[in-house]
Amino acid sequence: MSKKRREIGYYLGVDVGQALEPTALAIVARDYDHDGEDYPLECSYFQELPGGTTYPAVAARLSGIEKAL
């Protein structure tokens, strides 16, 4: 009996808010095997940064998340 090889792909998404709008960060995971079968997408992480968060602070948070993956 052969074992199916499965992989998980992670996608990091960001919706940068304007001056007073919040910024949304999300990590979506896709689990799939190599026989072509796709599995549902799953939001494995979501964070909302408050409006007024500076762009450098958003970039620093994204960098920290990316390093943790």
matplotlib code that plots the C-alpha trace (Angstrom):
import matplotlib.pyplot as plt

x = [0.0, 1.6, 1.3, -0.1, 2.3, 0.4, 1.5, 0.1, 0.5, 0.2, -0.9, -0.6, -3.0, -3.3, -5.8, -4.0, -6.5, -6.4, -5.7, -8.5, -9.5, -8.3, -5.8, -6.7, -4.1, -5.0, -3.2, -5.1, -3.9, -4.5, -4.0, -3.6, -2.1, -0.2, -3.0, -4.7, -7.3, -7.8, -9.0, -11.0, -9.2, -8.9, -8.4, -5.8, -5.1, -6.8, -5.8, -7.2, -4.8, -6.5, -6.9, -4.0, -1.4, 1.6, 2.8, 6.1, 4.3, 2.1, 5.3, 6.9, 3.9, 3.8, 7.5, 7.0, 4.2, 6.1, 9.1, 6.8, 5.5]
y = [0.0, 3.3, 6.4, 9.5, 12.5, 15.5, 19.1, 22.2, 25.5, 28.7, 32.1, 35.3, 38.0, 41.6, 44.4, 47.6, 50.1, 53.8, 56.4, 55.4, 52.0, 48.8, 46.5, 42.8, 40.0, 36.4, 33.2, 30.7, 27.1, 24.7, 21.0, 18.9, 15.6, 14.7, 12.8, 16.1, 16.0, 19.4, 20.0, 23.0, 26.3, 27.0, 30.3, 29.3, 32.8, 36.2, 39.5, 43.0, 45.8, 49.0, 52.0, 54.4, 51.6, 52.8, 51.1, 50.2, 48.6, 46.6, 45.5, 44.4, 42.3, 40.7, 39.9, 38.3, 36.2, 35.1, 34.1, 31.9, 29.9]
z = [0.0, -1.1, 1.0, -0.7, -0.4, 0.8, 1.1, 2.6, 0.9, 2.9, 1.5, 3.4, 2.5, 3.6, 3.1, 4.1, 5.5, 4.8, 7.6, 10.0, 8.6, 10.1, 8.3, 7.9, 7.9, 7.0, 6.5, 4.3, 4.1, 1.2, 1.8, -1.3, -2.5, -5.6, -7.2, -8.1, -5.3, -3.8, -0.3, 1.0, 1.8, 5.5, 7.1, 9.8, 11.1, 11.0, 12.7, 12.4, 13.2, 14.4, 12.1, 12.3, 12.4, 10.5, 7.3, 8.9, 11.8, 9.4, 7.5, 10.7, 11.7, 8.2, 8.5, 11.9, 10.6, 7.5, 9.6, 11.8, 8.8]

ax = plt.figure().add_subplot(projection="3d")
ax.plot(x, y, z, "-o")
ax.set_aspect("equal")
plt.show()
